[in-house]
């Protein structure tokens, strides 16, 4: 037996109704003025998501670090105070700079945004709920076959709306904080996420959700229907990577099955988890005050705060080197949120790693030269009191050579970074992080070592 939770059921009554949903726990009241059904074949766009390799139009200016620093310190204040009792306006300059640099790299390089999927999902939602807002001659989004129409106009209003929403959504505090859960998926309460997704769908017909996986890949889709059987909860979605016409003969579905006290998502392509970050929609559409990221996690605000600080960031200013960072005790490499449409060539900081809530330990920083060059490496470790490490090191390298540093993060905050010389490497050869299978000593990587290291080329954030 399947129980489908649709807006049609809500419209049968002038009063809010309550449905019993065993897998999702306590039910959400559905509003009597619910929206019409979102249909991806009609309300999805007639074009698909794009990255810089299939650029439709000139890219908008990238946000400056100064602009993003100002946003962090001013526009984040209300939500940050309400959800975590912290005030970004009082953050040390080093912390604000790290956050702004990470955000700029992510937005500029399309990291974690997967081309323009954020902007497409949010704009498709807007055009569905308010068709009069469509700025071109089209009755619905599927009739828009290119984001730059009308071609005889330089304004490209659909394109502009997509890219504006793309950037705005990515730098919201609620979205930024919720994305920290990608790094700690055990914190996520998937039932709570699904309950809010369902509540928003019941009110306006769709909810934009973020998909992620264990390798920090992220993608945005638009959920438009939630149904439940005795075995699973299924969420139908519009994926901007496909055109509206594709959905005339296709249904894309996220499936969640019981996993102890929570629900787990079966793989959708590479994705295995779902976030919902439009907390402003939850507040407005459900009448619940102060909805925020903590509603979707199983930990306390104190735990989340502890998971943000200290923050560490390593960045290199040359795209002629590759960057690899791993905990020296055999821990996982420091990775970053990425996407299918990431463009590592964009931006002035092409090599960067950021870790919020970095744990004490020694982190080996390894740099491989892809060409003869001089690079500058900046290492910052900062907490809410200020910088514990803030050093810039400059080195000249030749193609195929490797240089290493150790970043020591300590419980008492006496952090430091130091150069590791060849005689100090011991058994920590390049093989120790999985590059190659033979003994590749010191700087004698040559072509084989260089090719092997390409598998770990930096992806950005």
N, C-alpha and C positions, 0 to 999 in steps of 0.2 A: 504493500500500500504506500502511495506517495502523497504527501501533503504539500501542495505548491502554494507559496505565500505570494499572492499577486495583489496588485492594486485594485483589480476588479472586486475582490472580496471586501476590501475596505469601503468601496463605493456603495455597497449594498446597505450600509447603515449610515445614518446621519450622526451617530455617536461613535466614539472610538471603541474598537473591539480588541479583545485579547485572545491570542491563539496559543495553545499549548504546544511547545516544541521541545521534546525530550532531549535531543542531542545538544540543543543550544541553551538549555536551562530555562530560566525565567523569561517569559515572553515580553515583547515590546508592544505597546499600544500602537495601532495603525491609525493614521489620520484620515478623517472622512473626506478631505479634499485632496486625495492622492493624485499624482500625475498619471498621464497616459503611459502605456507600455513603451519602453525604449526598444526599437527594432534596429539592430545593427545594419540590416540591409537597406533601411531607409535613413536612419539617423547617424550611421557611421559615414565617414568621409569617402568621397569617390576616388581619393588618392591614398597612398600608403605612407607610413612614417618614412622619414628620410634622414640621412646623416650628411656629412660634408662631402662624401664621395658622390652623392647624387643631389647636389645642392640645387634647389629650385631658384634661389634668389640670393641676393647679397645678404650676408649675415649681419645681424644688428650689432652695434658696438658692444664689446665685452664690458662688463661692469668693472669699474676701477676698485682697487683695494680700499681707497678712501671712502667710496660710497658704501661698500660692504661693511667696513669698520663702523661707519655711522649707523647703518641698519642694525648691526649687532647691539650697539650701545643704546639705541633709542627705541627702535621698533620692536625689539625683543623683550622689552622691560616688563610689560603687563603680563604676558603669557608666562615668562620665566618666573616672575614673582608668584603668580597664582599656582603654577604646577610644581616648582622646585624650591620656592622661597629663596631665590638668588636674584641678584640685580646685575645684569650685564654692564650697566653704566659704571659699575665699580670694579669691573674686571681689570687686572693689570694690563698694560699696553701689550706685553708679550703674548698674553692669552688672546686678546682681541686680534692681534696680528696673525696668530696661528689660525684662528677660526676663519678670518677673512681670506687668508691665502688659500686655505683648503676649499672654501666655497667658490672662490674665483676660478681655481683650477678645475673644479668639478663642473661648473657652469660653462666655462670656456671650452673645455675639452669634451663636453657632452658626457662626462663620467657620471654614472648613476642616473642619467636621465634618458639614456637610450635614444639618441637622436632628438625627436620632438614629441615623444609619446605622452609626456605630461601635458604639454600644451594642446595636443590633439584631443586627448581624453576630456580635458576640462572644457575645451571649446565645443566639442561635440555635445557635451552635457548641456552647456548653455544654449546652444541652438535648438536642442530638443525641448528644453523647458520653456524657452521663449523664442519661438520661430521668428517673431518680428525683429529680433536682434540680429538676424543674419544680414550682413552688410552688403551682400551682392544679390543679383537676381536669381534666387533659388528658393524653392519651397522647403527644402530640407538639406542636410549636409551631404547626402549621397549624390545630389545634383552638382556639387562642387567638385569638378574633376582635377583641379589644380589649385594649390594654395595661393597662386599669384594672380588669379582672376580678379577683376577684368584685365585682360592683357593690354588694353589701350590706356590703362590708367597706371600712374607710377605709385599709387598709394598701397596697393596689395593689402586691403584691410583684413582679409582672412589670415594671410600670412602673419601680419603684424599682431593680430590677436593671439595666434598660436605661440609665437616666440615670446610675447610679453607674459602670457600665463606660464609658459615654460620656466622662465627665469624667476618670476615672482613666487611661484609655488615652491621652487627648490630652496629658496633662502628664507622661508618662513621658519620661525623658531620651532613651532610644533612639528613641522616636517623634519627639520634638522634633528630634533631630539628623538623623534620616533625612529629615524634611520639608525640611531645608535643601537637599536634593538637588533638590527641586521648583524651586528658584531656579537650580540649575546642573545641568540634566538631562544635560549632556555627561559629568558624572562617573559616571552610573549604569551599572552593569554588569548589563544586563537578563538575561543568561544566568545570572548568579549568583543573581539574585532568583528566577528560574523554578526553578532547581535546588532552592533551599530551600523554595519553595512546594510543589513536587512532593514533597519529602521529608516535609514535615509532613502533606500530604494522605494520603500512603501510611500514615502512622501513626495519624492520628485522623479522617481522612475529609474534612477541610476546612482552609482557611487563610484568614484575614482579610487582605485586601490593600487598599491605598490606590491609587485612580486619580487622575491629575492631568493637567492640560493646560498649554499655554503661557501661558494667561491666569491661572494660579494657582487655577483651580477644582480642588476636591478632593472625593472621594467614596469611601466604603468599601463593598466588596462581599465576599462569601464565596466563594472558589474551592473547587470540590469535585472537579474532574477535570482531568487534563492529558493531552493526546494529541498525537502528533507524526506528521506525514507528511513526505515528502521536501521539501515546499515551506514548511511552517509548523508552528509549535507553537500549539495551541489550548487555551484554559483556559475551562472552563465555570464560570459563576458564578451565585450567588443574589444578586440586587439587592434590597436592602430597600425600594427605591422601588416595588416591585411585591408584590402579595399572593401567598401560596402558591398560591391557586386559579389565578392567571395562568399558573403553570408547568405546569399540566395539559396545556396546548397550546403551550408556548413553551420555547425554550432560549436563554439568553443566553451568548454566547461572546466571549472576548477572543482576538484572533488576532495572533501575532507572526511576522514574516517576517525572513529574513536581511537584514542591513544591514551589509555589510563584515564586520568582526570581531565585531559584536554583532547583537542582534535588536532590531527596532523594532516597536512596537505599532500596528496599524492602528486608526483612530479607532473608539472605542466611544462613541457620542454625541459629546460635546465632549472626551472624554478620550483622551490619546495616550501615556500612560506608566503604569507600575505600580510601586509600592513594597511591601515587606513589612517590617513593623516589630516583629513579635512575636519578638524575638531570644531571649526567655526560652523560648518554645516550641521554637525551633531547638535550643537547648542541651539541653533536657530530652528531646526526642523523637529527636534524632539522636546524642546522646552527644558532640557537639562542644563542647568547653569554650570559654568566653569568646566565644561568637558575638555579633556586634555590627554596627553600621552600616557599619564599614569593610569588612566582608565583601562588601558590595554596591556598592562604588565602585571606580573604577580609579585613584584618587589616594591619596597617602600621608596619614598622620595629620597631618603638618606642614601639608600643603596644606589639609586640612579646618580645622585650627586657624586658619590664616591667613584662611580663608573666613568665620570667625565674628567676627573683630575687625579694626578697630574696628566697633562696632555704633552705628547712629544711630537715633534715634526722634524723630519730630515728632508732637505731639498737641495737639489743640485741645479746650477743654472745653465748647464750645457746639454744639448741633445746629442752630443758626440760620445756620451758615456751611458752605460746601463747601471741601474741601481738595484741592489739586492740587500735586504736587511732580514736577519734571522736571530732569534734568541740563541745564544751560544750553547745553552744546555740542551739543545735539540728541539726547542719549541718550534711552532709554526712560523713561517715567514710573515713579516708585516705586509699585508696586502691592502688593497683599496677597493672602494666601490667602483665598478666598471660597467660597461654595456657593450652591446654589439656595435653600436655606432660611435664609440669613443674615438676621438681624434687626438692622438698623442702629440701631433706636430703643432697644435694650437696653443697659444699662451706663452708667457715669458718664463714659466716655471715648468718645463717639460718633465722633470724628474722630481717626484715628491711622494713622501709617505707620512701619514698622520695616524697617531694612535691615541685615542682618548682613554683615560684611566689606565695608563701603561703600568704594568706591574714591575716591582723591583727585579733586577736581573741585569745581565750583560747582553747587549745587543751588538752583534757583529755587522758592521756596515761594509759592504764590498762593492767596489766600483770597477767596472771593466771599461777600458777605453776602446771605442769603436773606430776612433781616428786619433791622429795626433792633435792634442788640444790642451787648453788650460781650463780647469773648472774651479768653481767655488762651491764649497759645501757648507751649508748652514745647518747647525743642529740647535734646536730649542727644546728644552723641557721646562714647563711652567706649571705652577699651581695657582690657587686663588690669592696667594700672597706675592706672586711675582715669578721671575725667571730663576730657575735653578741651574740651567745651562743655557747660554746664548753665545755661541761661538761660530765664527766664519773662518774656514780654512781654505786656502788656495793651493792648488798643485798643478804642475805640468805633467802630462802623461803621453806615452806613445801608444800607437794602435796595438791592441792585444795585451797590454799590460794590465795588471790588477793592483789596486791599492785598497787597503783595509783600515778600518777604524773600529774601536770598541767604545760604545756608549754605555756607561755604567749608571744605572738608575738604582738608587739606594733607599731603604726605608726611612732614613733620617734626613733625606733631601740633599746629601752631599754628592750630588751627581757630577759626572765629568765625562769628557770625551778625549780619547787619546789615539794617536796613530799607532797602528800595528805594523812593525817592520818584519821583513821576510824571516829573519832569524827567530822572531817571537811567535811565529804561526804554530809551531808544533805540529800536531796532527790535524789542525783545522785547515786543511788544504781546500782548494776549490771544490773537490769531490764531496766535502762534508755537507754541502747544501744541494747535492744531487746533480751537479753540472759535470757531465761526462762520467765515464766508468773507469778510466785509467788514471794513472798518477800524472797530473798536470801540475808541474811545479812552478811556483812563483809567477814570474812574468812570461814564461815560455808557453803561453796559451796557443799562439799561432792561429791558423784558420780553423782547425777542428774545435779548439776550446771556444773560440769566438762564436762559432755556429751553435755550439751546445748552449752557450749562455743566452743566445737569442730567445730561448724558451722562457726566460725569466725577465725579458725586457720590461722596463717599468711601464705601467699603464696609466700613471697620472697622479691621482689624489694623494 
